[in-house]
Amino acid sequence: MVDSLVSLAIEKLAKVVEDEVVSLVGVTNEIKRLSSTFTSIQAVLKDAETQRLKNEAVKDWLEKLKDVAYDVDDILDEWMTEALKSQAPDEDGVSCFSKKKVRSFLSPVNCFNHVVLRHKIGSRIKEVRGRLDDIEKEKNRFNFITRGVDSEVREGEIGDRETSSLPDPFIVGREGVKKKVIDLMLGGSSREVNEVPFVISIVGMGGLGKTTLAQLIYNDKIVEGHFDMRMWVCVSEDFDVKRITKSIIECATWKVCELSDLDPLQRSLCDMLQAKRFLLVLDDVWRHDNKKWNDLRRPFQAGAPGSRIIVTTRSEDVASRMGSTDHMQKLDVLSHEDCWSVFSREALEHRSAEERSDLEEIGRKIVNKCGGLPLAAKTIGSAMRSRKTRRQWELVLESEIWNSGDIVGGILPALLLSYHDLPPTLKQCFVYCSIFPKDSWIMKDRIVKLWVAQGFICSRGSLDMEETGGLYFDDLLRRSLLQDAELDDDNNVLKCKMHDLVHDLAQSVAGSECSVVEMRKQSSLNLNNLRHLFLIDSDDAGDRDWATLYKAQKLRTLLRDSRISRVPNNLFHHFRHLRALDLSHTSIQKLPPTVGNLKHLRFLDLSVTKIEELPEEVSNCRNLQTLRLNSCHGLRKLPRGMGKMISLRHLEIEFTGIKYLPQGIGKLSSLRTLTKFIVGGDDEGCKWGELKHLNHLQGSLLITGLENVRSRDEAMEGELNKKQYLHTLSFKYDDEASGDDEQKRTEEVLEILQPHRNLKELEIESYGGSKLPKWTEDPVMPSLLELQIDECPKLKELPSNLPPLLQKLTLYGSDVGMSSGVPLPVLPNLNHLKISYNRELTSFSCGWLGQLKALQTLDIYGCPKLRSLPVELQHLTMLQQLEIWWCPELRSLPEELQHLTMLQKLNIWECPVLAERCREGGEDRYKIAHIPNIRLGRR
């Protein structure tokens, strides 16, 4: 990882020299000498990284080099921050220098005190240059081999190939074990069938694929249909009964559980499992405690006979003690052929037959060194994908790393080779992931913003830093260094995990730089070298523990778990080098004003806290790029001086109590994310026109207070049609239009607020007009895929020519022609229709539903007067899912439903009469007997 830090230092030093600002402070020669020395050292770093595995002296030498690289980064960052301050607009929106005098963000040094700056920066650079000169002299005694930039894996190749983000559920050599486990789950002796809970264990060393096998079993269609409920919980090293119980409840309900004490948690779980045949997977159980296991399993007795628990563990002793002695499935290493199948699928799949033939002999020799571990074969296979020639494959086979056996911490040589195959920037991003606890989810959006905050990522061509970071994340996933990807509805990766052995590798490389630790156990850390910390609070932690932590004065990242209840006022006095601070999901109520002293801070997350007000000093954090305040329900306002935070790229304020945005938001032209724009009234807040210059906004934007846009001319000031990177837009009116004149004005204003034609999703809520604007029609919005109408009582019809590509339509609390007899538009590509909370709907008319030939999902929620479904359902031959919720007057299903052979899932919730008729033996059961997945009852 040192090579990436050195590369970053060289890049920043070059930028300083190019801007010629150094000549003004008299340190030109020092800067150039620093850069030259770094470049000289960089040439030997590849060999040094290899030698550090066996040579403690080399390891110490690299640590000293790393310290210097970090110090240089701090010096340059402080320098650039002073320049940034001079660019910040004053109250009149004018920076302290005219644009003619500003060559770049580094140039306006005349704002500084020349003498103080020259002395401060110059003396510090001379000091680090002296240390770096000593390091360069010391390198000569190691006889490092000088190597050039690795042409085999160029940084520019990252993310250039188009690949699937989701790892294939490919598994070989485990078919027999899978069948045995499924047979045990679905059958067994009469004693086993009636035993509750009945535990089956999958046992084997790390890297054998226990979790992958359990996932395939868990998602098997036969298994899915056999159980009433399925839950998956990752246990890991901490067998915490409350945490596991809470996780089981949340997995079963898909809702956050607010309970915190064990007794109500277990009572809730017991009620949930009552008479239900359930499947529970307890993945990655490390330790066993009889008392804790007995406490955890108590609610499971409420389940129905046939309920099953699958445990994956490395320990046969753990499996036996959890009651699966007779049902223990041991995984062995893969055979050579199976291991070759895993490797070749990653390394050779897209090569020609000639290339595969040429490389197979070498590839099989590499596979022999993987020890039959599928994780090792897959990871090294992914690394070989980028190596084009036979000689490049031979270099991997001949690497000295294979001869080192199990290296420090039991790291597999195949994994270590995969790490060394990474480009420098990707190494840094990978190692940083070790800051998260094992088995925890790594959210893609969060980790990318943290990488950016640490300076690991620079823009590539026309791509933003965040887009480049997204490619890095996808590349780590493609290389199997991340796994278990979860996707959104558009198949974009939301989050991943890191295999335990891969996490061990990242932690081994990070050394004392990254750590996950409990407050009371921090004495075991080398706090002097600690730079990235995930802090787990202890129940009995106090001021003395915080005082000990203050020794980590080089800290750049401080993340925490949700048990931290307060932040000491002097915290920021000690951690002046922080780039990232995450205090989300904690009980903190106030942020000390000293937060304004964190001149390096780029990432601040206070989401889901009890914060009511941010100190005005936050606006002094000129480098801040990300400010997350989501779900701070008590937060009422933002600092008045936010217009000075010109580095801000992401301002997230969903689900807060903020009533208005401060004036000056429009000056933040670097903003990429603004989750909510509140149009201010006459007396307070920013006006609609401040949106004009925010043309880099991306993703989703909710606009509220639209009733405060009073005219067509004012509506034009926001230039909404230039926001080409927004894909989701929500218009929300807080006050309904009253009177004909107000309704006309509302319609005229919305007509002007035409988004860019790239928009994909549109929501309109509490709109007081009787018609939608013309820009919602084809061909003005050709990319529109989703339209949602919420609580628009005056809106009685939709345009007859909505965009033909529209795929999802949601009508929430709006009639819009459902029963009025007004013809609805023909939507040839609509695949999802959701009708919600139409309180007056009694039946469907017009035969419109039957025209939706492409419809795959139909949701009908909260229609208390609905008595029947239309016979036109028979024409929905592509329908795969039908969900009906809280329609108590709906008493039967149409006969025609039995002809919908594509229908795979039927959910009926809170419809007591209908649910009873659809149960086994009920009057309507024959109409749905062909549907494989049926759920009835309460949601």
Secondary structure, 3 states (H helix, E strand, C coil): CHHHHHHHHHHHHHHHHHCCCHHHHCCHHHHHHHHHHHHHHHCCHHHHHHHCCCCHHHHHHHHHHHHHHHHHHHHHHHHHHHHHHHHCCCCCCCCCCCHHHCCCCCCCHHHCCHHHHHHHHHHHHHHHHHHHHHHHHHHHHHCCCCCCCCCCCCHHHCCCCCCCCCCCCCCCCCHHHHHHHHHHHHCCCHHHHHCCCEEEEEECCCCCCHHHHHHHHHCCHHHHHHCCEEEEEEEECCCCHHHHHHHHHHHHHCCCCCCCCHHHHHHHHHHHHCCCCEEEEEEEECCCCHHHHHHHHHHHHHCCCCCEEEEEECCHHHHHHCCCHHHEEECCCCCHHHHHHHHHHHHCCCCCHHHHHHHHHHHHHHHHCCCCCHHHHHHHHHHHCCCCCHHHHHHHHCCHHHHHCCEHHHECHHHHHHHHCCCHHHHHHHHHHHHCCCCCCEEHHHHHHHHHHCCCCCCECCECHHHHHHHHHHHHHHCCCCEEEEECCCCCEEEEECCHHHHHHHHHHHHHHEEEEEHHHHHHCCCCCCCEEEEECCCCCCHHHHHHHCCCCCCCEEEECCCCCCCCCCHHHHCCCCCEEECCCCCCCCCCHHHHHCCCCCEEECCCCCCCECCHHHHHCCCCCEEECCCCCCCCECCHHHHHCCCCCEEECCCCCCCCCCCCHHHCCCCCEECEEECCCCCCCCCHHHHCCCCCCCEEEEEECHHHCCCHHHHHHCCHHHCCCEEEEEEECCCCCCCHHHHHHHHHHHHHCCCCCCCCEEEEECCCCCCCCHHHCCCCCCCCCEEEEECCCCCCCCCCCCCCCCCEEEEECCCCCCCCCCCCCCCCCCCEEEEECCCCCCCCCCCCHHHCCCCCEEEEECCCCCCCCCHHHHHCCCCCEEEEECCCCCCCCCHHHHHCCCCCEEEEECCHHHHHHHCCCCCCHHHHCCCCEEEEECC
